[in-house]
């Protein structure tokens, strides 16, 4: 394709391709799929940026990164300057460069993208973050101690972001994480082949360098309540970033059979507890020859792709709408298809079949057709009467969504929640019904993206700093 002339700027119409493992090879290993740009490619991609005066890309960034500025520095090969510019607003650039849906955020507003492919903002961000991890982490400015203490409950994207921003302001920050390692959903939910755990832990170590104290195996609501942290622990403010880790099920017959997993358990066993290394690691996982994953989101794609890597001969996505309605990122669905995941669209299970020992042997399904759009704008699935059929499967993974863990809300006085159990909080400030307590991320909005949770953590940190300053 010929280059397009815009003033004195020659625009390369397409993004530079992202190097990746061959699909046949990667479907059998847990190594990272996308291999990242090299220096020459990232500079060439950064030079596609027009450096627009209006900077439309910035409106699509939930954490307010100065996108044109860091891209300009990358184009000049000043990668140290680029990562420092990124980290002024983004505490987890190596994570965001890998898993954020840039196509629906910053890149969606890119001027180059109006007639061509947008600038690969996420790919440039990933390179800059990886450059720093390879060349040594650069020090960040931290304000003098304020004498104020803040407790962060949960070490997922919102908690880590809130902690980083508050630590830079000089507050003493302690993160309480229920699991044995920090990182939240970044550790237990997203597979190694999409987000290497060493990358997550490197970002966690960067927070420790800011002075953040991280306490693991600390279940707030058990060892101490939020009220006790404030009244007895001396914390002046608390941020709740406990996420959405409570799995939803379909409530169909046979769902309690052996061989049925929630996506949370299936992915936690594999990602956090490294069941794919069994017996070298203590946690086993059973995957039969044929696996069915119920749902069509990113979590469903992660589970289906993981099943292949665990040895399944067939891995199916069973989704009650069509391909056009898939909520998963296009890139994730495309990668799944390339690796051999199969799709059963307009299909939904009605019951799970099991043998005398309660092990799954099959699944009865019903076919659907699309009717009128629902409240979300997607066409509603309508069951086709008499279309029941049975598919042979040995493992079923339910990936239809998840909600908030009720432990913290139930043990905190004066904390309002909605009917779904989500904490009620101001979306702009993170303030809850309880003075001094803030919340953000999936525990407030329901399951969403990493970057939106990070944006909520930033907003809450800003409000907490103002609250502590006034206090």
C-alpha positions in Angstrom: 0.0 0.0 0.0 1.3 3.4 -0.9 2.1 5.9 1.9 -0.4 8.7 2.4 0.9 12.4 2.4 -0.5 14.7 5.0 1.3 18.0 4.9 4.9 17.4 5.3 4.3 14.1 7.2 4.4 10.8 5.5 2.1 8.4 7.2 2.8 4.6 7.2 -0.7 3.4 6.9 -0.5 0.2 8.9 0.9 -0.6 12.4 4.2 -2.4 12.4 3.3 -6.1 13.0 3.8 -7.5 16.5 6.2 -10.5 16.4 4.6 -13.6 17.9 5.1 -17.2 18.5 3.8 -19.5 15.8 0.3 -20.5 16.6 0.9 -24.2 16.4 3.9 -24.0 18.7 2.5 -21.6 21.3 -0.7 -23.6 21.7 1.5 -26.2 23.5 3.4 -23.9 25.8 2.9 -21.1 28.4 5.5 -18.7 27.1 4.4 -15.2 26.1 2.6 -15.2 22.8 3.5 -11.6 21.7 7.2 -11.1 21.6 7.4 -7.3 21.6 9.0 -4.8 19.3 12.7 -4.3 18.9 14.3 -0.8 19.1 14.1 -0.1 15.4 10.5 -1.2 15.1 9.4 0.8 18.1 11.1 4.0 16.8 9.4 3.5 13.4 6.0 3.0 15.0 6.5 6.0 17.3 7.3 8.1 14.2 3.8 7.3 12.8 2.4 9.7 15.5 1.4 13.1 14.1 1.9 14.9 17.5 -1.5 16.5 17.1 -2.1 19.8 18.8 -5.4 18.7 20.2 -4.0 15.3 21.4 -7.3 13.4 21.0 -5.7 10.1 22.2 -5.4 11.4 25.7 -9.2 11.5 26.2 -9.2 7.7 25.9 -6.7 7.0 28.7 -8.4 6.3 32.1 -5.1 7.1 33.9 -4.4 10.3 32.0 -1.1 9.4 30.5 0.5 12.2 28.3 0.6 9.9 25.3 2.1 12.2 22.7 4.9 13.2 25.0 6.1 9.7 25.8 5.7 8.7 22.1 7.8 11.7 21.0 10.5 10.6 23.4 10.4 7.1 22.2 10.7 8.3 18.6 13.9 10.2 19.7 15.2 7.0 21.2 15.0 8.6 24.7 13.5 5.5 26.3 14.5 6.5 29.8 12.6 9.8 29.3 9.7 7.9 27.8 9.2 5.6 30.7 9.6 8.3 33.2 6.9 10.3 31.4 4.6 7.2 31.4 5.2 6.5 35.1 4.1 10.0 36.0 0.6 8.7 35.6 0.8 4.9 35.1 2.2 2.7 37.9 1.9 -0.5 35.8 3.1 0.3 32.2 4.5 -3.2 31.5 1.1 -4.6 32.4 -1.0 -2.1 30.5 1.1 -2.4 27.4 0.2 -6.1 27.3 -3.4 -6.4 28.4 -5.2 -3.1 28.0 -7.8 -2.8 25.2 -6.1 0.2 23.6 -8.3 -0.3 20.5 -11.3 0.9 22.6 -9.5 3.6 24.5 -6.5 5.7 23.4 -6.1 4.2 20.0 -9.8 4.7 19.3 -9.3 8.5 19.2 -5.9 8.5 17.3 -6.0 10.9 14.3 -3.9 8.5 12.2 -6.6 5.9 12.8 -9.3 8.0 11.0 -8.0 6.8 7.6 -5.4 4.2 8.5 -4.5 2.0 11.4 -4.0 3.9 14.6 -0.5 4.3 16.2 0.3 1.2 18.2 0.3 3.1 21.5 0.1 0.0 23.7 3.0 -1.7 21.8 5.2 1.4 22.3 4.2 1.5 26.0 5.2 -2.1 26.4 8.6 -1.6 24.8 9.4 1.3 27.0 8.4 -0.6 30.2 10.4 -3.6 29.2 13.3 -1.5 28.3 13.3 -0.2 31.9 13.0 -3.6 33.4 16.0 -4.8 31.3 18.1 -1.7 32.0 17.4 -0.9 35.6 14.4 0.8 37.2 14.8 4.6 37.4 14.1 6.3 40.7 10.8 8.3 41.1 10.3 11.4 43.2 8.6 10.8 46.6 7.3 13.7 48.7 8.5 14.1 52.4 6.5 11.9 54.9 3.2 13.4 55.9 2.7 11.2 59.0 -0.6 9.9 57.5 -1.3 6.1 57.2 -3.4 4.6 54.4 -4.6 0.9 54.2 -5.2 -0.5 50.7 -7.3 -3.7 50.8 -6.4 -5.8 47.7 -3.4 -5.7 45.5 -5.0 -5.8 42.1 -4.8 -3.0 39.5 -6.8 -0.5 41.4 -5.0 -1.1 44.7 -1.5 -1.0 43.3 -2.3 2.2 41.4 -3.8 3.9 44.4 -0.9 2.8 46.6 1.7 4.1 44.2 0.1 7.5 43.9 -0.4 7.9 47.6 3.2 6.8 48.3 4.5 9.5 46.0 2.6 12.0 48.0 4.5 11.0 51.1 1.8 8.9 52.9 2.7 5.7 54.6 0.9 3.0 52.6 0.2 -0.6 53.6 -1.4 -3.1 51.1 -3.3 -6.0 52.6 -3.5 -8.9 50.2 -5.6 -12.0 50.9 -3.6 -14.4 48.7 0.0 -15.5 49.3 1.4 -13.2 46.5 0.6 -9.7 45.5 -1.0 -8.8 42.1 -4.6 -9.8 42.4 -6.3 -10.6 39.1 -3.0 -9.9 37.3 -1.6 -13.0 39.0 -4.5 -15.4 39.4 -6.7 -14.4 36.4 -4.6 -13.6 33.4 -2.6 -16.4 31.9 1.2 -16.5 31.8 1.1 -16.5 28.0 -0.6 -13.1 27.9 1.0 -11.6 31.0 4.1 -13.2 32.4 4.0 -13.3 36.2 7.7 -12.1 36.4 6.5 -8.9 34.8 3.8 -8.4 37.4 6.2 -9.0 40.2 8.7 -6.6 38.8 6.0 -3.9 38.9 5.1 -4.9 42.5 8.8 -4.5 43.4 8.8 -1.0 41.9 6.0 -0.1 44.4 8.1 -1.4 47.3 10.9 0.9 46.2 8.4 3.8 46.7 8.1 2.6 50.3 4.8 0.7 50.0 4.5 -2.1 52.6 2.8 -5.2 51.3 1.3 -7.7 53.7 0.2 -11.0 52.1 -2.0 -13.8 53.5 -3.9 -10.9 55.2 -7.6 -11.4 54.8 -9.4 -8.2 55.8 -12.6 -9.1 57.4 -10.9 -12.1 59.2 -7.7 -11.0 60.9 -9.0 -7.4 61.2 -12.0 -5.5 59.9 -11.9 -2.2 58.1 -13.2 -0.6 61.3 -10.4 -2.1 63.4 -7.8 -1.0 60.9 -9.0 2.6 61.4 -9.8 2.5 65.1 -7.1 0.3 66.4 -4.5 0.1 63.6 -4.1 3.9 63.3 -5.0 4.1 59.6 -6.3 7.5 58.6 -8.0 6.3 55.4 -8.8 3.0 53.6 -9.1 2.1 50.0 -11.1 -1.0 49.1 -9.9 -2.6 45.8 -11.0 -6.2 46.4 -12.1 -6.8 42.8 -14.7 -9.3 41.6 -13.5 -12.8 42.5 -16.8 -14.4 43.3 -17.8 -16.7 40.3 -21.2 -16.9 38.8 -22.8 -20.1 37.7 -25.7 -20.9 35.4 -27.7 -22.9 37.9 -28.4 -25.8 35.5 -28.7 -29.5 36.5 -25.4 -31.2 36.9 -23.3 -28.1 37.6 -21.9 -29.7 40.8 -20.5 -32.7 38.9 -16.8 -33.4 39.0 -15.0 -31.8 36.1 -17.0 -28.6 36.3 -14.9 -25.5 37.2 -15.5 -21.9 37.6 -13.2 -19.9 35.4 -11.8 -18.4 38.6 -10.7 -21.8 39.9 -9.5 -23.1 36.6 -7.3 -20.0 35.9 -6.2 -19.6 39.6 -5.0 -23.2 39.7 -3.1 -22.7 36.4 -1.8 -19.2 36.7 -1.1 -18.5 40.4 -0.5 -22.0 41.5 1.2 -23.2 38.3 -0.8 -26.4 37.9 0.7 -26.8 34.4 4.0 -27.7 36.2 2.5 -30.5 38.3 3.9 -32.6 39.9 6.8 -30.1 40.2 4.3 -27.8 41.7 1.8 -29.1 44.3 -1.5 -28.1 42.7 -2.9 -30.5 40.1 -5.6 -29.8 37.5 -7.7 -32.3 35.5 -8.4 -31.6 31.9 -10.0 -34.2 29.7 -9.7 -34.7 26.0 -12.6 -32.3 25.2 -13.2 -29.1 27.1 -16.2 -26.8 26.8 -15.9 -23.2 28.1 -19.2 -21.4 28.7 -19.1 -17.7 27.8 -17.6 -15.3 25.2 -15.5 -12.7 27.1 -11.8 -12.4 27.6 -11.9 -14.8 30.6 -13.5 -17.4 28.4 -10.8 -17.0 25.8 -8.1 -17.3 28.5 -9.7 -20.5 29.8 -10.1 -22.1 26.4 -6.6 -21.3 25.3 -5.3 -22.5 28.7 -7.1 -25.9 28.2 -5.2 -26.5 25.0 -1.9 -25.8 26.7 -2.9 -28.3 29.5 -3.3 -31.1 26.9 -6.9 -31.0 25.8 -7.4 -32.4 22.3 -10.4 -30.1 21.7 -11.3 -26.8 23.4 -14.7 -25.2 22.6 -16.1 -21.8 23.3 -19.9 -22.3 23.8 -21.6 -18.9 23.4 -25.3 -18.2 23.1 -24.9 -15.2 20.7 -23.1 -15.0 17.3 -19.5 -14.1 16.6 -20.4 -10.5 16.0 -21.6 -10.1 19.6 -18.5 -11.6 21.2 -17.5 -9.4 24.1 -13.9 -10.5 24.1 -11.2 -8.4 22.5 -10.9 -9.1 18.8 -7.2 -9.9 19.2 -8.0 -12.5 22.0 -10.6 -14.3 19.9 -8.4 -14.2 16.9 -5.5 -15.7 18.8 -7.8 -18.4 20.2 -9.0 -19.3 16.8 -5.4 -19.4 15.4 -4.4 -21.8 18.2 -7.2 -24.2 17.4 -10.0 -23.2 19.8 -13.4 -24.1 18.2 -16.5 -22.0 18.6 -20.1 -23.2 19.1 -22.1 -20.0 18.5 -25.8 -19.5 19.2 -25.6 -22.4 21.7 -26.2 -22.7 25.4 -26.2 -25.6 27.8 -29.3 -26.8 29.5 -27.8 -29.5 31.7 -24.5 -31.3 32.4 -24.5 -35.1 32.1 -22.3 -37.2 34.4 -21.7 -40.9 35.1 -22.2 -43.0 38.2 -19.1 -41.6 39.8 -20.3 -38.0 39.2 -17.7 -37.2 36.5 -18.8 -35.2 33.5 -19.4 -37.1 30.3 -21.4 -34.7 28.2 -23.6 -31.6 28.0 -27.1 -31.1 26.7 -27.3 -27.9 24.7 -30.0 -25.8 23.0 -29.6 -23.8 19.8 -30.5 -20.1 19.7 -31.3 -17.5 17.1 -30.9 -13.7 17.5 -33.9 -11.5 18.2 -34.2 -7.8 19.0 -31.4 -5.9 20.7 -31.4 -5.9 24.5 -30.6 -3.0 26.9 -26.9 -3.3 26.0 -27.5 -2.9 22.3 -26.7 -6.5 21.5 -29.3 -8.7 19.9 -31.0 -11.0 22.4 -30.6 -14.7 22.0 -34.0 -16.6 21.5 -34.1 -20.3 22.1 -35.1 -22.6 19.2 -37.8 -25.0 20.5 -36.9 -28.7 20.1 -33.3 -28.0 19.1 -31.7 -29.8 22.0 -28.6 -31.9 21.3 -25.8 -33.5 23.3 -22.0 -32.9 23.0 -19.4 -35.2 24.5 -17.2 -33.3 26.9 -15.1 -34.3 30.0 -14.5 -30.8 31.4 -16.7 -27.7 31.6 -15.4 -24.3 32.6 -18.1 -21.7 33.5 -16.9 -18.2 32.4 -20.1 -16.2 32.5 -18.9 -13.5 34.9 -18.1 -12.9 38.5 -19.1 -10.6 41.4 -17.7 -9.0 44.5 -16.6 -11.1 47.5 -19.1 -10.1 50.3 -16.6 -10.5 53.2 -15.4 -6.9 53.5 -18.8 -5.2 53.0 -20.4 -7.6 55.6 -17.8 -6.8 58.2 -17.7 -3.1 57.7 -20.1 -0.8 59.6 -21.9 1.9 57.6 -20.7 0.7 54.1 -23.5 0.8 51.5 -23.7 -1.8 48.8 -26.1 -2.3 45.9 -28.3 -5.3 45.1 -25.5 -7.1 43.4 -23.2 -6.7 46.4 -21.0 -4.0 44.8 -19.8 -1.2 47.1 -21.6 2.0 46.3 -19.0 4.7 45.6 -18.7 8.0 43.8 -17.2 7.1 40.4 -15.3 10.4 40.3 -13.8 10.4 43.8 -14.1 6.8 45.1 -15.8 8.1 48.3 -18.1 5.5 49.9 -20.9 6.1 52.5 -18.3 5.6 55.3 -16.1 8.6 56.0 -12.4 8.0 55.3 -13.2 4.8 53.3 -12.9 4.8 49.5 -13.4 2.1 46.9 -12.7 1.5 43.2 -12.4 -1.0 40.4 -14.4 -4.2 39.9 -15.7 -4.2 43.5 -17.6 -1.0 42.6 -18.4 -1.3 38.8 -18.5 -5.1 38.4 -15.9 -6.9 36.3 -14.3 -4.6 33.8 -10.8 -3.9 32.4 -7.4 -3.5 34.1 -7.0 0.1 33.0 -10.4 1.2 34.1 -9.6 -0.3 37.6 -6.4 1.6 37.5 -8.2 4.8 36.6 -10.5 4.3 39.6 -7.4 3.8 41.8 -5.9 7.1 40.6 -9.1 9.0 41.2 -9.4 7.6 44.7 -5.8 8.4 45.5 -6.4 12.0 44.5 -9.4 12.2 46.8 -7.7 10.5 49.7 -4.8 12.9 49.5 -7.2 15.8 49.6 -9.1 14.2 52.5 -5.8 13.6 54.4 -4.6 17.1 53.7 -7.8 18.7 55.1 -7.8 16.3 58.0 
